[in-house]
Amino acid sequence: MIAVTCRNGEHFAVDPDSIERIETTPDTVVHLVDGTKYVVSETLDHLLRGIRDHRATLLVVQQQLYGGIAEVADRRAQLRIERRARSRDGDSRSPDAVRPDDEQD
């Protein structure tokens, strides 16, 4: 989200992904994809810097998130996996035991 100020002094935030276009003559008008228009006091350059900073922040967070996932995956690769002593269906035999119907001729 980027912070903007309406001409009447009201402060609010706009999602940069919902901005369709920005007009600058004579006032700065932000057009959203849903058809909403806001006349703001910020300049085009200020809005573009805000959008750039927002997207750069998203890229950094995304990189940190994916780096964290890779780190967790590396840790999981080091875990030891053991087989259960009993099968999940409640059968008291070992899960490695061959069932009579599984035997081949």
C-alpha positions as CSV (number, residue, x, y, z in Angstrom):
1,M,0.0,0.0,0.0
2,I,1.1,3.5,-0.6
3,A,-0.1,6.5,1.4
4,V,-1.8,9.4,-0.5
5,T,-3.6,12.6,0.5
6,C,-6.8,13.8,-1.1
7,R,-7.1,17.5,-1.9
8,N,-9.5,17.8,1.1
9,G,-6.7,16.6,3.5
10,E,-8.0,13.0,3.9
11,H,-5.1,10.5,4.2
12,F,-5.6,6.9,3.0
13,A,-3.7,4.1,1.4
14,V,-4.0,2.7,-2.2
15,D,-2.9,-0.7,-3.4
16,P,-0.4,0.0,-6.2
17,D,-1.6,-3.1,-8.1
18,S,-5.1,-1.6,-8.3
19,I,-3.9,1.6,-10.0
20,E,-4.8,1.7,-13.7
21,R,-3.3,5.1,-14.6
22,I,-2.4,8.4,-13.2
23,E,-3.2,11.7,-14.9
24,T,-1.3,14.9,-14.1
25,T,-3.1,17.7,-15.9
26,P,-4.0,20.0,-14.1
27,D,-4.4,18.0,-10.9
28,T,-2.9,14.5,-10.1
29,V,-5.8,12.0,-10.6
30,V,-5.3,8.4,-9.7
31,H,-7.6,6.0,-11.6
32,L,-8.2,2.6,-10.1
33,V,-9.1,-0.5,-12.1
34,D,-12.6,-0.6,-10.6
35,G,-13.3,2.9,-12.0
36,T,-12.7,4.9,-8.8
37,K,-10.9,8.2,-9.2
38,Y,-9.0,10.1,-6.5
39,V,-7.6,13.7,-6.9
40,V,-4.5,13.6,-4.8
41,S,-2.0,16.2,-3.7
42,E,1.1,14.1,-4.4
43,T,3.0,14.6,-7.6
44,L,3.4,11.9,-10.3
45,D,7.1,11.5,-9.3
46,H,6.2,11.0,-5.7
47,L,3.5,8.4,-6.6
48,L,5.9,6.5,-8.9
49,R,8.6,6.4,-6.2
50,G,6.0,5.0,-3.7
51,I,5.0,2.3,-6.2
52,R,8.6,1.5,-6.9
53,D,9.4,1.2,-3.2
54,H,6.3,-0.9,-2.6
55,R,7.3,-3.4,-5.3
56,A,10.9,-3.5,-4.2
57,T,9.8,-4.3,-0.6
58,L,7.6,-7.1,-1.9
59,L,10.6,-8.5,-3.8
60,V,12.8,-8.5,-0.7
61,V,10.1,-10.1,1.4
62,Q,9.5,-12.7,-1.3
63,Q,13.2,-13.5,-1.5
64,Q,13.3,-13.8,2.3
65,L,10.3,-16.1,2.3
66,Y,11.7,-18.4,-0.4
67,G,15.1,-18.4,1.3
68,G,13.4,-19.5,4.5
69,I,11.5,-22.3,2.7
70,A,14.8,-23.5,1.2
71,E,16.3,-23.5,4.6
72,V,13.5,-25.5,6.1
73,A,13.7,-28.0,3.2
74,D,17.4,-28.4,3.9
75,R,16.7,-29.2,7.5
76,R,14.0,-31.7,6.5
77,A,16.4,-33.4,4.3
78,Q,18.6,-34.1,7.3
79,L,15.8,-35.6,9.4
80,R,15.8,-39.4,10.0
81,I,12.7,-41.2,8.9
82,E,11.7,-44.3,10.8
83,R,9.0,-46.9,9.9
84,R,6.1,-47.5,12.3
85,A,6.1,-50.6,14.4
86,R,2.5,-51.2,13.5
87,S,0.6,-50.5,10.3
88,R,-2.0,-47.7,10.2
89,D,-5.0,-50.1,9.7
90,G,-4.6,-51.5,13.2
91,D,-3.0,-54.8,12.1
92,S,-0.6,-56.0,14.7
93,R,1.9,-57.3,12.1
94,S,4.8,-55.3,11.1
95,P,4.2,-53.1,8.0
96,D,7.1,-54.9,6.4
97,A,5.4,-58.3,6.7
98,V,4.1,-59.7,3.5
99,R,0.4,-60.3,3.5
100,P,-0.9,-63.6,2.0
101,D,-2.8,-61.9,-0.7
102,D,0.4,-59.9,-1.7
103,E,2.5,-63.1,-2.2
104,Q,3.4,-63.9,-5.7
105,D,3.3,-67.4,-7.2
